[in-house]
Amino acid sequence: EALLRWFIAMAALAACLIYFLRSFVCDRALSWRRSPMHLFLAASLALPLVQIFLPRQAVLFLSGTAYAGATLDAAWNLLASSAVFWVTVHFFRSEQQVSRFLRVIFFSGFSVALLGILQNLSRTQKMFWTLEALDDTGSPLGFFATFYNPNIFSAFIGMVLLLLFGRVLYLQACYGRGEPKRKHEADRLFTLFALVICSGALFLSLSRSGIVLFAFTLLVTYLWILVERKKNTRLVVILFAAATFLLLGWIGLESIFAELNTLFNLPKDVSLNSRMETWRTAVQYAFSSFPILGAGYGTFRHVFPLVQIIHAAGAWEHADNEWVQLFFETGLVGVGLAAAMVFFYFRDVNRLRFEGSDPYLKYHGTGIIGALLFILMMGFLENNLLITTVSIYAAFIAGLGLKLRDFQDEALGVNRISMIPLSGRFRRGFVLTVAAVAFAFAFAGIARPYLAWRETQKGGRNTVEHLQNAVRLDPLNANHHFWLGMARGVRAFYSRGQWNEELMREAIQSINHAIRLTPPRGFYYYGLATLYHQMGDQAQASVHYR
């Protein structure tokens, strides 16, 4: 997951660079789309920086992040997803280019779904028939574990499904407008087949939230988002539902019915009760401690264990609710910015539903709105957007929605694009210099944590030299400081009961620095106590053990 995030961030940065060079050399102008949503997006990107630079001590309920390293890492991930969204909005210039890209999304979703169904039919308990993955109880997770858990898979495939639904409605509309039958028949049949396969995979994932929310979103998309419902669209829905039921009936409906039957006994559902107790604890603690700016973007896994209720099973690294976690990490300001972005985005793309002259914009826009509505609702039961695959696909889909709205504006003669001409020598030189500095800064910010991680892999956790390089590359990462301290402690002892005073002092300083960087972590104190115990200082060891 970490490697994938770094790869996506580098790819997004490269795409931004290509777009800038195209604008700078070919268009000789910079452009952006006028929308209030972009202002709130920019403010959301700036919020983690504000949290990093503010002091930890609360002043008038304003406090900095509890762990600057985690906030900075999360900020780079947010910037990468935002860059994917921004490039999607500005890069495509025709419906043909959008269609090619949509086919890539459809094919990837269809391939993953088909692979999952084949593995389900083969009754394998391993991913790709070779890799074994177990959950917390020791039960095999199967293919859908490649998406962290079945809920994440259902979030991913649900977005693809609703896009496919819009696509098949568009092809059906074209097929019924008197156009040659052969022109869209093959595409229409394959898209309907892919729709059925992806839907079958979603049900076979046994994700209760995914199944229920997909069915609800599909119903809302058809009855409300799709403004004009003709006879041929009803036929598509009936064929889709019937084919999906036949596919699942052939594979076997027993496991699906058994999973859905648990919905009738929700008051005794351990998983749901643990989640609700976690949400209540997180919201109460955030309101009482840091209601304005939160604990710091990306710090939930570091701060929440300090207040986690004892009987909640396991260590909660995520809230399993994106809105609760967003409030915990960014406070009322972050939730307000996110809500404003969602509102202005849907206000912009909502007009696609009423497009009468171009069925391409109308039906694809309907699918995009449905897909984003689905992922937003899934966010109330899982942290889907923290998974790289889901967040990148959501960014692509959101960008395509605004791009389609731009096509609609062009057809209506409305111009929402602002241009900054790059004609003068001084202006071009200034813009080029600023862009070079920005890209260099972004490249260094993305690459340095990855290079630091590579250093820790070279010699293990007992190689002082590599860990020193890791600390130099990523000084805000507390883990690097801690393991550097432990490695120095190992090297300091040259015989039983004897140690190098200078190395031991450096070891203790490194671990104490790790403790200062993060909220209290028992593992760090345990390591420090171990060093004192080995030196024979039982008093200090006892203090840190406690």
N, C-alpha and C positions, 0 to 999 in steps of 0.2 A: 504493500500500500504506500509506504514512504517513497520507494523508488518510482512508483507510478506517478505520485504527486510531483516529484522533482522533474520527471520526464514531461508531464503535461505543462508544468510551469515554464520549462525551457521552450517547449513547442509553442506555447502561447506568446512568449516573449519574441520568438523568431517570427511568428505571424504578424505581431505588432510592428516589428522592424521592417518586414516586407511591405506592409501597408504604408508605413511612413515613407519608405524609399519610393514607392509608387506615387504617392501624393507629392513628394518633394521633387522628383525628377520628371514624371510624366504630367501630372495635373498642375504642378507648380502652385498648389493651394492645399490648405488643410481644411477638412470639413468635419462637422459633427451634426447630429440630429438634435433639434431644439425640443426639449421635453423637461418638465420639472422632475421627472424620475431620475435624470442624470445628476441633478444637483443633490438629491438624497443619496444616490449611489456614491458620489464623491465624498459626501459627509460620512457615510458608513465606512469608506476606506480610510478616512482620516481619524476615525474614532479610536482604533487601536494605537495609533501614534500618540494621541492625547493621553490614553491610559498609561503608556510606557513612560512618558515624560512627567506625569504627575507623581507626587510623593505617595508612598503607601499609606501614610497616616491620613485619616479622613479629616477634611476641613470643610465644614458645612455640607456634610454628606458627599463630598467629592473626594475620591481617593484614586490612586493609581492602581495598576495591575498587581496582583499578588505574585505573579511570576512573569517577568519581562520576556524570558526566552520562549515560553509557550505562547504568549501573545504575539510575539514577532513571527513565529512559525505559522500561527493561524492567520496572521495578516497577509503573509506571502501566499498562502493557499487561497484566501479570499481575493487577492489581487489577480491570481492566475485565472480563477473562474470569471472574474469581471473582465479580464482581457479577452477570454474566449467569447463572452457575450458581446463585447464591444467590436471585436474583429468580425463576428458574424453579422452584426448590424451594418457594418461599413464595407465589407469585402465583396459580398454578392451584388451583382449588377443586373441580373435578369432572372426571370422565372425558370429558365432552362438550367441555370447554375444552381438554383435552389432545389429543383427537382433531382438533379444528380446527387446533391448532398443528402436529400431525403432518402434516396435509394440506398445510400451507404448506411444510414441509420436503420432503415428497414431490414437490410440484409444482415447487419450485425445482430439486431434483436432476434430475427428469425433463426439465425444460425445457433445462437445460444439456446433459444427455446427448443429447437429441434434436437440439439445435443442432449439437453436435459431430459426430454421425453424418451430418447433412445436409451439413455442410461437407466431411466425408470423402468422401461420395458425389459431390460436385461437383468433387472433386480440386483444390480451391483450396489454395494454399500460404500463404494469408493468414488472419489472424484476422478473423472477421465479414466475410470476402470483401474487406476494404479495407485492413487494417493488416498490415504485414509485420513479422515478428519472426524474428530469426536467433539461432542458438546460437553457441557459441564458435568453431565451425569454419566458420561462415558458412552453414550449412544452415538452411532454413526450419523453424520450429517448428510452424506451423499453429495450429489452434484451441486445443489443449490448453496452449499457452504462456500463455494467460490465467491459468493457475494456477501460474505460475513455472516449473514443469516437469511432465512427465507423471506423475511419482511423486506430486506434490502433488494433482493431479487425481484420481488413483486412490485416494488416501487419503480425499478428500472424498466421491467417489461410492461408495466401498466402505462407508462408514458409512451412507449413505442406502440402499444396497442391502440391508444386513442389517436395517435398520429395516423396509424394505418386505417382506423375507422374513418377519419376525415378523407384520406386518400381514396378509399374504396367508394365513398359517397360521391366524390368528384368524378371518378371514372364512370360510375353509374349515371351521373347526370350527363356527362359527355356522350355516353352510349345511347341515352334516350333523347338526344337533341338532333337526331337525324344524321349524325356523322357516320362514316363507313364503319360497319360492324367490326371488321378485322383490325381497325386502327387501335382500339382500346380493349378488345375482347381478351387477348392473352394477358395483358397487364392487369385487367380487372380480375380475372380468375386466379392469377398467381397472388395478387394482393389479398383476395378473400381467403385463399389457402393459408397464406402467412398469418393472417388475422386469426384464423382458427387454431393454428399451431401455437402461436404466442399465447392465446387465451387458455388453451389446454395446459401449457407449461405453468401459467400463473396459478391455475387451480391445483395442479399437482405439487406446487411448492408448499401447499398446506398452510399458507399464510392467511390467517383469519382476517386480519385487518386489510391485507391486499385484496382478498376476494370480495369482501363486503364493500369496501370503498370503491373498488373498480366497478362493481355492478351498480352502485349508487351514482358514480360519476358518469358512467355510460348512459344511465337513465336520464340524468340531468342534462347531459350533452344533447341527447336526442329530443327531449321534451321541451327544454328551455333555451339552450345555447343555439341549437339549430332552429333558426327562425321559421323557415319554410320547409314543411315536411310533405313530400310528394309520395305518390304511390310506389314509385321505384325505390325510394329510400326505405320504406317499410319492408319491401321485399328483401333488401340487403340485410336488415336487422333480423328478420325471420330466418333467412338462410344462415346467417352467422350463428344465431342462438341454436338452431337445430343441428348444424354441423359440429359445433363445440360439444353439445350434449351427446351426440353419437360417438365422437372421439373419446370422450371421457367414459362413456358407457362401455366402449370396447376395451379400454385400458383397465377400468375398474373404479367404481364410485364409492366403494366402502370406506376407504381412508378419508376421502373428502367429506362424506356425510358424518363420519365419526368426529372429525376436527370441527366441523361447523356445529355439530350437536352441542359442543361445549359452550357455545354462545348462550344457551338457555340456562346456564348455571354460572353466570358471571360473578354473582356475589361471593362464590367460593373459589374463584379463579386466583391461584396464588400469584401468577405472573402479573395480572392486572392490579391486584391489591398492592403488591410491592411497588409497582410503578406509581400508583396514585399516592401512596405514602411518601415515595421519593419526591414526587412533584410538590406535595404539600410542604415537605421539609425544606426543599430547595427554595420555594417561593417565600416562605416565612423567613428563612435565614437571609435571603437577599434583601427583602423589604426592611429587615431590622438592621442590616449591616452596611449595605452599599446599594441603595435603591436607585440612585441617579445614573451612575456609570458602570455599575456591576463590579464583579471581582476581577475582571480582565478577560479579554477575548481569548478563548482557548484554554482557560484555567479550570474548567469544571472538574476535570479528573484529579486536579491537584488540591482543590479547596474543599469540594463536597465531602470527601472521606472524613474530614475533620468533624462534620456534623451529621454524618449518615447514621440513621437509626440502627441499633444493634441487630434487630431481627430481620432487616432487609438482606436478602440473600446475595452474597458476592460483593465485590467492590464495584461500585457504579462509576465507570469512567465516563459515561454519557447519561443524560437524563431520560433518554428514550422519548423525548418530546422536544422538538426543535425550538418551540416558542418558550417553553420553560427554561431551557438551557440558554437561549438568547437573552432572556431577562436576567438570569443568574450571572451571565458573563458581561453583559453590556448595559444592564439596567433599563430604566424607562426611556432613556435617550436612544439606545439601540433598538428597542422594540418599536418606538415611535418612528424611527427612520425606516425600518424594515416595512412597517405597515404602510407608510407613505409611498415607498417604492412600489409595493404590490398594488396599491390603489391607483396610482398614476399609470402604471404599466397596463393594467386591465382597462383603464379608461381609454388608453391609446389604441389597444388592439380590439376593443369591443366592437368598433365600427365595422370590422371585417365581417361580422355576422350578418350585417344588413346589405352586403354587396350584392347587387342584383345583376350587373352586367357581366361580371367575370366569375364563373363558378370555381375557378382555380383558387382565387383569393377567399371566396366564401367558405368552401368546404375545408381547405387546408387550414384556414384561420380557425374554423370551428374545432378541428382536431387539436390544434395548438392550445387553444383556450382550455379544452377539456383535459389535455395532458398536464398543463400547469396547475389547473384546479385540483387534479388528482394528487400531484406531488405535494401540494400545500396541505391537503387534508391528511395525507400519510404522515406529514410532519408532526401531527399531534400524537402519534403513537410510536415514532421511531426517528432517530437522527439520520435520515437518509442522505441529506446534503453534506454530511461529513465524509461520506464515501466518495472517492474521487470519480468513479465511473458515473454515479448518479448525478453529482454536482456538475460535471462537464456536460453530460447530455442535457440536463435542465438548462444550462447556460446556452447551449446550442439552440434548443427549442425556443427559449425566450427571445434570443436574437433573431431567429427566423420570423417570429411573430411581428416584431417591429419592422423587419425588412419587408414583409408582405404589406404592412400598413404604408410603408413608403411607396411601394408600387401602386397602391390604391390612390395615394395623394397625387402621384405623378399623372395618373389617368384623369383625375379631377382637376388638374392644374394647380394644385396646392403645393407650395414649396416650404418644407419644414427644415431644410438643410442650410446651415450657416457656413459661410466660406471665409477663410483668411487667406488672401492672396499672398504668395511668396514671390514678389516681383523684384524688389530692390536687393542690391548686393548686401547691404548691411542687414536687412531683415532676414535674408536667407542664411547669412553667416551666423546670426544670433540664434535662429531657430535650430540650425544644424548643431551648434555648440551645446545648446540646452538639451537637445535630443540625445546627443552622444553621451553627455554626463548622466542623463536619466537612464539610458539603456545600460551603461556601464555599472551604475549603482544597482539597478535591478538584477543584472547578471551576477554581480558579486553577492548580492543578498540571497539569491536563489542557490548559487553554487557553493557558497562557503559551508552551510550546514551539511550538504551532501559530502563535500570533501572531508569535513570533520568526521562524519560517520565512517567514511572509508578508512580514515586513519585508525579508528578504533577497531576495525576489522583486520587490519594488517598484522598486528602483534598481539591481539587479545587485550584483556583488561589488566594485564600485569606488565605491560611494556611502557615504561615511563616516557620514553622519547616520542612514541606515537601519540600517547595521550596528551603530552605537552603540545604537540601540533594540533590536536583536536581542540584543546582549550584556546589556542591562539586563533584558530579559524572560527570557532563558535563560542565566544567567551560567556554568553548568557545561558548556555546549556549547563544546568546544575549537575547532570549525570556525568559529564566529562570531568568536572572538578572533583566529584566524589571518587570516581574510579582512579583518577590521578593520585588523589590522597591515599587510597588503599594500596596502589602500586608502590608509591613512595614508602608507605609503612612496611610493606613486605621487604623492600630493598634495604630499609634501615636496619633490620635485625640481621646481624652477621653471625650471631651465636645465641644460645639460650641465655636469656637474661641480659644480653648486651645489645646495644643499638647505637646507631649514629645519631647524635643529638641534632645536628643540622637537618638531616633528612627527615627525622621524626617531626621536627618543628614545621617543616614544609608540608609534611603529610597532614598534620592537624590543621594547618592553615587552609589547605585545599578543601578539606571536608567542611570546615567552618564556613568557608566561602560558599560552598554548595548549599549549606543550611540557610545562609543569608539570602540566597537567590530565590528560594522557594518557600511556600508555606511549610509548616513543620511536617517532616516525613520521618516516620519511625525507622525506616531502613538506614537513613543517614546517621541518625543518633546511635543506632546499633553498631554501625561500622566504627564510629568514633569511640564508643564504649569498648569495643573489642581491642582497639589500639591501646587504650589506657590500661585495660586488663592485662594485656601482654607485657606492658611496662611495669606492672606491679602496683599501679596507682588505683587501688580498689575504691577509694572514695570518689574519684572522678568517674570511674567506670560505673559505679552505682548510680551516680547522678544522671548520666546519659542513658543507662539502661532504663531508668524510670521515665 
